[in-house]
Amino acid sequence: MNIALIILAAGKGTRMQSELPKVLHKVAGAPMLIHAMRAGRALEPKRTIIVAGHGFEAVSATARAEDPEVEIVRQETQLGTGHAVDQARAALDDFDGTVIVLYGDCPLIQPRTLEELTATLSTAAVSVLGFEAENPARYGRLITDGDRLKRIVEFKDATPAERAVRLCNSGVMAASAELLFDLLSEIDANNASGELYLTDVIGKAVGRGLSCTAIRCAERETLGVNSRVELMQAEKEFQTLRRAEALEDGISMPAPETVHFSYDTVIGRDAIIEQNVVFGPGVTVESGAQIRAFSHLEGAHVARGCVVGPYARLRPGAELAEDVKIGNFVEIKASTLDEGAKVNHLSYIGDAHIGARANIGAGTITCNYDGVMKHHTSIGEAAFIGSNTMLVAPITVGQDAMTASGSVITRDVPAGDLAIARSKQDNKAGFSVKLMNKLRALKAAKQN
């Protein structure tokens, strides 16, 4: 089946109280528009059309960063959902297939729901996605007769009897491109809002004797975000669903309600994710790894057998091979750690390569930034870096080499060597007592 997506993303989102276009506000680390695009992508569409308006350049850039082949059309003025969809008419003039209309501010719709929606087109001309609302409020209502959808009525235009219907309209619709645009040509703005409603195509199709239908999905999938409160609700729903999926996939979480996932987090079975772990975008944790409490990961890969944390931070470019140990208050950035390497306490490793089985002592810092440029540190296999070592990059510490605790290493350390780079200790006999007595006297004099 040839499929084209039309994703409506032109609204300003006044209730968001933000300069950022509504569809670019994030849920689980990704703009809501990206969630809609990813859901539709599961259907392997031939074309994806984004209808943008407010913040056109920013919306376009975000969409193209996700999919360089996406097509963007501009809606200069917002005259209703029917008008918005019609902006894609010219772009799809030569398209022969099914069109699915999605919304850039609905981040929770699931690919399997869209698959079910398109499957119904084998027996219906137009298919609409509906949901049973706990509180129907001001949603449009789906008026049905058995399995047949007779019409969609907007709340403003609904009678009291129609408002009592609990089956609500999500706005998501599927039909052949030819039929959809043909029906759009017939609708008008003769309604309470003075807008062109996409929903009116159902009445036009029924008037032609065509069959229309509605499928149902969970209410959370249809959540449209128009305010910060709804954005919070969407985040909550996403996290609840993702946590349940993780547990079903064989991931252990002692306190799942405290774990925060990104939209693209990948975790293997038998991994253990402890309390209050936050996953930013771009994280993969392989099977059997353990992420301990209060750790934050972003743009990182954690291989089998690794232990990270507690209170660790993995920044973008952190690559941990099997059985690496990253301990408390350790930060890793743009660095590769080979199998069995250990950085157990209070250290910063940035722009570095750490060899297999190397041990990095507490308080070690790779001094990688000179104020203008970043520089690389290389530490060989089985090297031992003593506590409180400053490694001033660019620098190489060879295989089986060692640095003495408290050293500031500014030159390469050959394999097997011990580097000591600290000032000679000089003990001043009795000077501590004399100094403290002098300071106390000065303090007393100031107080008098």
N, C-alpha and C positions, 0 to 999 in steps of 0.2 A: 504493500500500500504506500503510495506517495503521500507524504504528510508535509504540510507547511504549518509553522507556528506563527501566530500573530500575538505578540505580547504587548499589552497596553501599559505604557510607562510615561505618560505625558503629564500627569497631575503634579501640582505644586505641593500639595499636602499642607495646607494652611494650619491645620490643627497640630502639626508636628512642632510648630514654633521654631523653625529652623531654616537657615539659608540653604542647607543641603537638600537636593531633590528627594522627595519621599522615598522613591524606590532604591535610593542609595544608602538609606539607613540599614544598619547591619543586624542580622540575626545569626548567632553562632559564628561570628567572625566574617561573614560574607554579606554583601549588599543583598537586599531582598530580591532584586532583579536577577541576581545570579542563581538564587534558589529556584526561581521560576524557569530560567533557562536550563538548568541542570535536570529538573523534572521532565521537561519536554524533550531534552536530548536523549533520554532513555528510549524514546520512540524512533530514534534515528531519522529525524526529519530531513527532507531534502532542502528546505528553505526555512530560515528563521527571520521574521520581520519584527523589529522593535519600533513601536509608535511612540516617539518622544516629543516632548514639548518644553516644559519648564526644565531649565538646566540641560538643554539639548547637548551641549558639548561634553559635559561631565558624564551624562548618561551614555552617550555614544562611546566615549573612551572606555568606560567600564564594561560595556557590552562587548566591544571589540577585543578588549584584553582577555575576556573569557572565550570568545569565539571570533577569530579574525574574519570569518566568512559571513557573519551576521549582517543583515541589511537594516539600515536605519531610515525611517521616514518621519517627517516632521508634521505635527499637528499644531498649526499656528494658534488656533483658538479652540477651547474645549466646548464642544456643542453636543456632548453626550457620547455614550459608548458606541452607538451606531455610527456616529460621525467618525469616531476614532478608528474603528475597524475599517471603515470605508477609505481611510487614508492609505491602506495597503493595496487598494484595488489595482493601481497602475503597476506596482511592483510584482503583483501576482497575475498580471494579465495573460501571461503565457503558461500559467501553472495548471496542470490537470491532475487533481487529486483532492485529498481531504484537508480542510483547514481546521485547526484547533485554536480557539481564542483563549488566551491566558492573561493573567494580570500580574504586573510587576510588583504589586504590594501584597501578594498572597504567597508567602514563602513556604507553606507547609504542605501543599498538594503533593501527592505521591504518584510516582510513575505508574504503578499498577492501576490506580484510579483512572488515569488517562488512557491506559490500554483498554480498560473495560468500556470507557466512553466511546472510543473509536470502534470497538467490536460491535456495538449496537447499531452502527450504520449499515450493517448487513440487512437489517429489517426496518430501518427508519431513515427518513431523509435528513432529519435534524435531531441531534441528541444533546441534552442539557444535563449538567451536573447539579444535583440538588442535595439538600441535607435537612434532617429533622432538627430544628432549633430548640434548644432548651428555653430560650427567650426570643421568640420571633422578631420582636421589636419592629424595626422599620425596614426589614428585608422585603424584597419582592417575593410574591407567592407563586408557586407552581400549581396551576389548576389542572387537575388530571381527571381522567375517566378510565379507571383500571390502569393498564399499562400505557395508555395513550396520554400524551401531554396536549391539552387543548389550548392553553395560552399561559403567558406569564403576565402578571399584573404588578406594577410598582405599588408600593405601599401608599404613596400619595394619591393614587388613582383607584385604590381598592375600596370595595364596599365593606361594610361591617362583617358580612358573611365570609368574604374573601380574606379579610384580615384574621379571621379565626383559623384559617388553614395554617398548619405548622410546617408543611413542606416548603422550604425556602429556596430561592434561586442563588446559586454561587456566582453566576455570570459566565462560567466556563461553558463553552459551546463547541460543537463539532458538526460540520456539514461539508459537502463538496464545495470547492471554491466557486464553481460556476453558479450553483444554486444560492450560496450565501450572498454573493454580490448582486445577484439578480433580485433577491428578496430585499436587500438593503436599498435598492433603487426605488422600492415601493413605499418605504416607511416615511412618516412625516412627524413634525414636532407638535402635533395636536394633543398635548398632555399638560399636566399640572406644572411641569418644570420647563416646558417650552424647549425640550431637547429631543434629539434623535436617539431613541432607545434601541439598543441591540435586541432587547427582549421582544420587540414588536415583530421580528421576523417569524416568530412562532405562529402568531395569528395569521400572518400573510401565508405561511406554508400550509396551515390547516385550511385556510380559505381556498387553497388550490386543490384540496383533497389529499395533500401529502401527509404521511405518517410522521409524527414527532414523538419522542420519548424522553424520559428522564431517568437517570440512574442516581442512586444515593451513595453518599460517602459520609465518613465521620465529620462532625461539625468542625473539629479543629483544623481539618485540611482546608477549609474554605475561609479561615480567619483572614480578613483583610485588615491591614494596618493603616489607620488614619490618625493615630495619636501616640504619644509616648506610652500611655497606659497599655494600648493594644500592642505596641512593640514589645513591651515587657511580657505581655501574655503570650505572644508568639515565641519569644525566647524560652519561656517556661515550658510551653508545649513541646518545642523542639527538644529541649534537654530531657524532658520526661520520656519521650519516645525513644531517644537515642540511648538513654540509660537502660531501658527495658530491652532494646535490641542487643546491647552489649552483654547483658546478663544471659540472654538466650543464646548468644554466640560463644559462651564458655569463658567469659571474662569475669574474674572475681573482683568485687568491689564491696568492702565491708560497710561503707556508707555511701551508696550511689547518689543519694540526694545532694551530696556535697561536691561531686565531680562535675566539671564543666567541659563539655566537648565542643570542638569546632565542627563546622559543616563537613569537613573532609578528613576528620580523624580516622586513622586505620589502626586497629589493635588486634593482635592475634590471640587465638584461644589460649587459655591457661596463663595469660598475663594477669598480674595483680595490680590493681589501681587503688591505692589507699585514699584516705580522706583528704578532701580539699585540694585535689589536683586540678590544675587548669591546663587545658590543651588549646593553644592558639592554632592558627592555620598551618597546614603542611607538616603534620606529625605522623610518623609511622612507628608503632611499637610492635616488635615481633613477638611471637609466641613465647611464653615462659619468662618474659622480662617482668621486672617489678618496679613500679613507680611509687615511691614512698610519699608520705603525707606532705602537703603544703609545697609541692613542686610545681614549677611553671615551665611548660615546653612549647616551643614554637619553631617551625621550620627545621625539625630535627628527626633523625633516624636512630632508633634504639634497637639493637640486635638481640638475639636470643641470649638469655642468661644474664643480661645486664641488671644492675641495681642502681636506681637513680634516686637520690634524696636520702632523708627528708630535707626539705627546704633547699632544693637545688633549682637552678635555672639553666635550661638549655635554650640557647638563642639560635636564630637561623644559621644553617651551615654546620650544626653540631652533628657529627657522624660517629656513632659508637659501635664498634665491632663487638663480637660476642664476648660475654663475661667481663665487660668493662664495669668498673665500680666508680660511681660519682656520688660523693657523700654530701654532708650537710654544709650549706652555705658555700657551695661551689657554683661558679658560672662558667659555661662553655660557650664559645661563639666562633663560628667559621673555623672549626678545628676537627681533625680526624684523630680518633683514638683507636689504636689497633688492639687486637685481642688481648684481654687480660690486664690492660692498663688500669691504674688506680689513681684517682684524685679524690682523696677521702675527706679533706677538711679545708674550708675557709680559703679557697684559691680561685684565681681567675686565669683561664686558659683561652686565649684569643689568637686567631690567625696562626695556628700551630698544627704540627703533626707530632703525635706522641706514639712512640713505638710500642710493640707488644711487650707486655709485662713490665713496662716502666712504672715506677712509683713516684708520684709527685707529692712532696711533703706539704704539711699545713702552711698556709700563708704564702704560697708560691704565686708569683705574678709574672705572666709574660708581658713585658712592657712593649706593646706592639705599635703604639701610636706616638709619633714625634710632634704632633700638632698639625701636621700637614698630610703625611703619608702613613699607611699601615705597613708593617714589616712582619716577616715570618720567623717563627721559631721551630726548629726541628730537634726532637729529642729521640735518641736511638733506643733500640730494644734493650730492655732490662736496665736502663739507666736509673739512677737513684738521685732524685732532686731533694736536697735537704730542706728542712722547714725554713720558711721565711727567706727563700731565695728569690731575688729579682733577676729575671732573664731579659736583658736589654736587647731586643731584636733590631736587626736581623742577627740570628745566632744559631749555632748548631752544637748540640751536646751529643757526643758519639755513643755508640753501643757500649754498655757496661760501664759508662762513665758515671761520676758522682760529683755533686756539688756540696760543699760544707754548709751547714745551717748558717743563716744570716749573711750569705754572700750576695754581692751584686756582680753578676756575671756579664762582662761586656765583650769578651773574646771567645771564640770557639773553643770547646773542650774536646780534645781528641778521644777516641775510643779507649776505654780502660783507665783514663786519667781521673784524678781527684782535683777539683778546682776549689781553691780557697781564696776568696776575695772580700776581706773584711779588715777593718782597721785593727792595729795592735792594741790590746787592752792595757791600760795604764792605771794602776790603783794608787790614789793619793792618800797616804796614811793619815787617818784622823780627820780628813777634810770634810766628811759628811757631817760630823758633830759640829764642827766649827761653822759650817755653812748654815745649818739649821738654826743654831743659836743666833747668828747674825740676822737671819730672816725674821725670826720671832721678835727680836729686838726692834727691827724696823717696823713691823706690824704694830707692836705695842706703842711705839712713838707716834704713829699716825692716829691711833685710836684716842690718845691723850691730847 
